[in-house]
Amino acid sequence: MLVVAVLLLVVVLGFAVARPFKLPEAVAAVPAAVVAVAFGLVPWRDAVDEARALGPTIGFLAAVLLLSYLAELHGVFVYIGDVAARRSLGRPRRLLGAVFLAAASVTAALSLDATVVLLTPVVFAAALRIRARPAPHVYACTHLANSASLLLPVSNLTNLLAFAASGLGFAAFAGLMAAPWLAVIGVEYLVLRRFFAADLAVGAGPVPAAAGPAPRYALAVLAATLAGFALGQPLGVHPAFAAVAGSLALAVPLVRRRLLTLPAAIRAANPAFCAFVLGLGIVVLAVRTHGLGRLVDALVPAAPTFLGLLAVAALAALLANVLNNLPATLVLLPAVQHSPGLLLAVLIGVNVGPNLTYVGSLATLLWRQILHARDAAPRLASSCAWAR
């Protein structure tokens, strides 16, 4: 049974990386989940329970993708790109610093999906505007989409899953994760500066014109939505509802100006990718049920000692790069939910560690879709070199 479950997982992840004929990842994940249930790898009731457990998280994913798309239509991301390009003064190294600031802020406030799906194309264009090589800047987006998502419960789907099991409040979670968040961003900046030194040494380009007026209404709605995430949690309101409310507030003026249609809004919510997440969760449940769960339980320490925290973070990073970070979180949660310290160590591992491989995180898969759409697909060799 374990061999079949692992084979299904390999097929799903392999398809997600290769994306033959540019087909969505769900084309493999959903049938694999059906096979897992049909052949008894996952009992029907367990599959339904898993779908219910993942439902709110997937709903938040769809809502925040829509929220980010509507913010894009209001010009939020173009404005961010213009400000970054202007502050670079035409210098690639200064642009990298501006991109780090923008990507870290967007990831923390609007989740990693906004950074990957909407900020990456803007950063790509900003680099071309100053005649810089895009690689350092777009790689910064994908790395920060993972690692900069440590700060808030709403910054990442893995955070939402762990947050529900941690018993922490919104502010307490952010307070505990602030130091690791700042440390990881600083280290990644230094490493990227060194790794892409040759690209960043390319001569300065023209200084872009001043950014246009700020989209104040959209920025105010996004700020209110972020406040809604924090204020709703103590009242038991799921962040997805705040994201939906923010989306409605952004959608109304767009509909009035006939800049938004229902089909476009549905596409922005990316139901195919949401289906992929659901299918992947059920396939991972099969792997966890037939052996992986027992192995993880044996490897996870009982107490949150310093060495224990390091061991759990390393294990989480390893599983994320092999299984993808969302399944890795699902596998590890039952073993660490008794200890908030171990649980937060898991988050550090699954959010920072996935930067080593393409399958490591959902963010990286989305990022690859963006670059493929712009005929700038990342090379596997570059990823392997970065991993070294």
C-alpha positions in Angstrom: 0.0 0.0 0.0 2.8 2.4 0.9 4.5 1.8 -2.4 1.3 2.7 -4.4 0.7 5.8 -2.3 4.3 7.0 -2.8 4.0 6.3 -6.5 0.8 8.4 -6.7 2.6 11.2 -4.9 5.6 11.1 -7.2 3.3 11.2 -10.2 1.4 14.3 -8.8 4.5 16.2 -7.9 6.3 15.2 -11.2 3.4 16.4 -13.2 3.3 19.7 -11.2 6.9 20.4 -12.1 6.8 19.3 -15.7 3.3 20.6 -16.5 3.2 18.8 -19.9 1.2 20.8 -22.6 0.9 23.5 -19.9 -1.9 21.5 -18.3 -2.9 22.6 -14.7 -1.5 20.6 -11.8 -5.0 19.4 -10.9 -5.1 17.2 -14.0 -2.9 14.7 -12.2 -3.7 15.5 -8.5 -7.5 15.0 -8.7 -7.4 11.6 -10.5 -4.7 10.5 -8.1 -6.9 11.4 -5.1 -9.8 9.5 -6.7 -7.5 6.5 -7.2 -6.4 6.6 -3.6 -10.0 6.5 -2.4 -11.2 4.0 -5.0 -8.4 1.5 -4.1 -8.8 1.9 -0.4 -5.6 3.7 0.3 -7.7 6.4 2.0 -11.1 5.4 3.4 -14.0 7.5 2.0 -14.8 9.0 5.4 -11.2 10.0 6.0 -11.0 11.7 2.6 -14.2 13.7 3.4 -12.7 14.7 6.8 -9.5 15.8 5.1 -11.4 17.8 2.6 -13.3 19.5 5.4 -10.1 20.2 7.3 -8.5 21.7 4.2 -11.6 23.5 3.1 -11.2 26.8 5.0 -7.5 27.0 4.0 -8.3 26.4 0.4 -11.1 28.9 0.6 -8.6 31.5 2.0 -6.3 30.7 -0.9 -9.0 31.4 -3.5 -10.2 34.5 -1.6 -6.7 36.0 -1.3 -5.9 35.2 -5.0 -9.0 37.2 -5.9 -8.2 40.0 -3.5 -4.7 40.3 -5.0 -6.1 40.3 -8.6 -8.5 43.1 -7.8 -5.7 45.1 -6.1 -3.8 44.6 -9.4 -6.7 46.0 -11.4 -6.7 49.0 -9.1 -3.0 49.6 -10.0 -1.5 48.6 -6.6 1.2 46.4 -8.0 2.1 48.6 -10.9 2.5 51.4 -8.3 4.8 49.3 -6.2 6.9 48.4 -9.2 7.1 52.0 -10.3 8.3 53.1 -6.8 10.9 50.3 -6.7 12.2 51.2 -10.1 12.3 54.9 -9.2 14.1 54.3 -5.9 16.7 52.0 -7.7 18.1 55.1 -9.5 18.7 52.8 -12.4 21.1 50.6 -10.3 20.5 46.8 -10.1 21.8 46.5 -6.5 19.5 49.3 -5.3 16.6 47.6 -7.2 17.3 44.3 -5.4 17.0 46.1 -2.1 13.7 47.7 -3.1 12.4 44.4 -4.3 13.3 42.8 -1.0 11.3 45.5 0.9 8.3 45.2 -1.5 8.3 41.4 -1.6 8.6 41.0 2.2 5.8 43.5 2.9 3.5 42.0 0.2 4.1 38.5 1.4 3.4 39.3 5.0 0.3 41.3 4.4 -1.3 39.6 1.4 0.2 36.1 1.5 2.9 34.6 -0.6 0.4 34.1 -3.5 0.2 37.8 -4.2 4.0 38.1 -4.3 4.4 35.2 -6.7 1.4 35.8 -9.0 1.3 39.6 -9.1 4.5 41.1 -7.8 6.8 38.9 -9.9 5.6 40.2 -13.3 5.9 43.8 -12.0 9.4 43.2 -10.7 10.4 41.5 -14.0 9.2 44.6 -15.9 11.0 47.0 -13.5 14.3 45.2 -14.1 13.9 45.5 -17.8 13.1 49.2 -17.5 16.5 49.9 -16.0 18.2 47.4 -18.3 19.1 45.1 -15.5 19.1 41.3 -15.7 15.8 40.1 -14.2 17.2 36.9 -12.6 18.2 38.3 -9.2 15.0 40.1 -8.7 12.6 37.4 -9.8 14.4 34.9 -7.7 14.1 37.3 -4.8 10.4 37.2 -5.3 10.1 33.4 -5.1 12.5 33.1 -2.2 10.7 35.8 -0.2 7.3 34.4 -1.1 8.4 31.4 1.0 10.7 32.7 3.7 9.0 36.1 4.3 5.7 34.3 4.9 6.8 33.5 8.5 5.4 36.7 10.0 1.6 36.5 10.1 -0.9 33.6 10.2 -2.4 34.8 6.9 0.9 35.0 5.1 0.9 31.3 4.1 -1.4 28.4 3.9 1.0 26.4 6.1 0.7 29.2 8.7 -3.0 29.0 8.8 -3.0 25.2 9.3 -0.4 25.5 12.2 -2.1 28.6 13.7 -5.3 26.8 14.2 -3.5 24.1 16.1 -1.2 26.4 18.1 -3.7 28.1 20.4 -1.8 31.4 19.9 -3.5 34.7 19.2 -2.8 36.7 16.0 -0.5 39.2 17.8 1.3 36.5 19.8 2.0 34.5 16.7 3.4 37.6 14.9 5.5 38.5 18.0 7.1 35.1 18.2 7.9 34.9 14.4 9.1 38.5 14.0 12.8 37.8 14.9 13.1 34.7 12.7 11.3 36.7 9.9 13.9 39.5 10.0 16.8 37.2 10.4 15.8 35.1 7.4 15.2 38.1 5.2 18.6 39.5 6.1 20.5 36.3 5.4 18.7 35.8 2.1 19.6 39.3 1.0 23.3 38.7 1.6 23.2 35.3 -0.1 21.4 36.6 -3.2 23.7 39.6 -3.4 26.7 37.2 -3.4 25.1 34.5 -5.7 24.0 37.0 -8.3 27.0 39.3 -8.0 27.8 39.1 -11.8 24.2 39.9 -12.8 24.0 42.8 -10.3 27.3 44.3 -11.6 25.8 45.1 -15.0 25.9 48.8 -15.7 23.2 51.2 -14.5 20.3 52.0 -16.8 18.2 55.1 -17.1 16.5 56.5 -14.0 12.7 55.8 -14.4 10.2 58.6 -14.3 8.4 59.3 -11.0 5.7 56.9 -10.0 2.1 57.9 -10.7 -0.4 58.7 -8.0 -0.9 56.1 -5.3 -4.2 54.0 -5.6 -5.3 55.3 -2.2 -8.7 53.6 -2.2 -7.3 50.2 -2.9 -4.5 50.6 -0.4 -7.0 51.7 2.3 -9.1 48.6 1.6 -6.1 46.3 1.8 -5.1 47.9 5.1 -8.6 47.4 6.4 -8.5 43.8 5.3 -5.3 43.2 7.1 -6.8 44.7 10.2 -9.8 42.4 9.7 -7.5 39.4 9.8 -6.1 40.5 13.2 -9.4 41.7 14.7 -11.5 38.8 13.5 -9.4 36.0 14.9 -10.2 36.6 18.6 -13.9 36.5 17.6 -13.5 33.2 15.8 -13.9 34.8 12.3 -11.8 32.9 9.7 -9.5 35.2 7.7 -11.2 34.0 4.5 -14.2 36.1 5.4 -12.1 39.3 5.7 -10.5 38.5 2.4 -13.9 38.1 0.8 -15.1 41.4 2.3 -12.0 43.1 1.0 -12.6 41.6 -2.4 -16.1 42.9 -2.5 -15.0 46.4 -1.6 -12.4 46.4 -4.4 -14.8 44.8 -6.9 -17.7 47.3 -6.6 -15.9 50.2 -8.3 -14.4 47.9 -10.9 -17.8 46.5 -11.9 -19.3 50.0 -12.1 -16.5 51.0 -14.5 -16.9 47.7 -16.4 -13.4 46.6 -15.7 -14.3 43.3 -14.0 -16.4 40.4 -15.2 -17.6 37.3 -13.3 -15.5 34.9 -15.5 -12.4 37.0 -14.9 -13.0 36.9 -11.1 -13.5 33.1 -11.2 -10.3 32.7 -13.2 -8.4 34.9 -10.7 -9.5 32.6 -7.8 -7.7 29.8 -9.7 -10.1 26.9 -8.9 -7.8 24.5 -10.8 -4.9 25.2 -8.4 -7.3 25.0 -5.4 -8.4 21.6 -6.7 -4.7 20.6 -6.9 -4.2 21.5 -3.3 -7.2 19.4 -2.3 -6.1 16.4 -4.4 -2.5 16.6 -3.1 -3.8 16.7 0.5 -5.7 13.4 0.0 -2.7 11.7 -1.7 -0.4 12.8 1.1 -3.0 11.4 3.6 -2.5 8.0 1.9 1.2 8.2 2.3 0.9 9.4 5.9 -1.6 6.6 6.8 0.5 3.8 5.4 3.8 4.4 7.2 5.1 7.9 6.9 3.1 9.1 9.9 4.6 6.5 12.2 8.1 7.3 11.0 7.6 11.0 11.6 6.1 10.4 15.1 9.3 8.4 15.9 11.6 11.1 14.7 10.0 14.2 16.3 11.3 14.9 19.8 8.9 15.2 22.7 10.3 18.4 24.2 11.1 21.7 22.6 14.8 21.8 23.6 17.2 23.9 21.4 18.5 20.8 19.7 14.9 19.4 19.4 13.8 22.7 17.7 16.7 22.5 15.2 15.9 18.8 14.5 12.2 19.5 13.8 13.0 22.5 11.6 15.5 20.4 9.6 13.0 17.5 9.3 10.3 19.9 8.1 12.6 21.4 5.5 13.6 18.0 4.2 10.0 16.8 4.0 9.0 20.1 2.3 11.6 19.6 -0.5 10.5 16.0 -1.0 6.7 16.2 -0.5 6.0 20.0 -1.0 5.5 22.3 2.1 1.8 22.0 2.5 1.7 18.2 2.6 4.8 18.3 4.9 2.9 20.5 7.3 -0.1 18.1 7.2 2.2 15.2 7.9 4.0 16.9 10.8 1.1 18.7 12.6 -0.2 15.6 14.5 3.3 15.0 15.9 4.0 18.5 17.1 0.6 20.1 17.9 1.2 19.4 21.6 4.0 21.9 21.7 3.7 25.5 20.3 7.5 25.7 20.1 7.9 22.6 18.0 5.0 23.7 15.8 6.6 27.1 15.1 9.9 25.2 14.3 8.0 23.2 11.7 6.8 26.5 10.2 10.4 27.8 9.9 11.4 24.5 8.2 8.5 24.4 5.7 8.6 28.1 4.9 12.4 28.6 4.6 13.5 25.2 3.5 11.4 24.8 0.3 13.6 27.2 -1.5 15.9 24.3 -2.5 13.6 22.6 -5.0 10.8 23.5 -7.4 8.4 21.1 -5.7 9.2 22.5 -2.3 6.3 24.9 -2.1 3.1 25.9 -3.8 4.6 29.4 -4.2 7.4 28.1 -6.4 5.0 26.2 -8.6 2.9 29.3 -9.1 6.1 31.3 -9.7 7.2 29.0 -12.5 3.8 29.4 -14.1 4.3 33.2 -14.2 7.8 32.9 -15.8 6.6 30.3 -18.3 3.9 32.7 -19.4 6.5 35.3 -20.1 8.8 32.9 -22.0 11.4 33.3 -19.2 11.2 29.8 -17.6 13.7 29.3 -14.9 16.4 26.8 -15.7 16.7 23.6 -13.5 20.5 24.1 -13.5 20.1 27.5 -11.9 18.0 26.0 -9.2 20.5 23.2 -8.6 23.3 25.7 -8.4 21.4 27.8 -5.9 20.7 24.7 -3.8 24.5 24.1 -3.6 
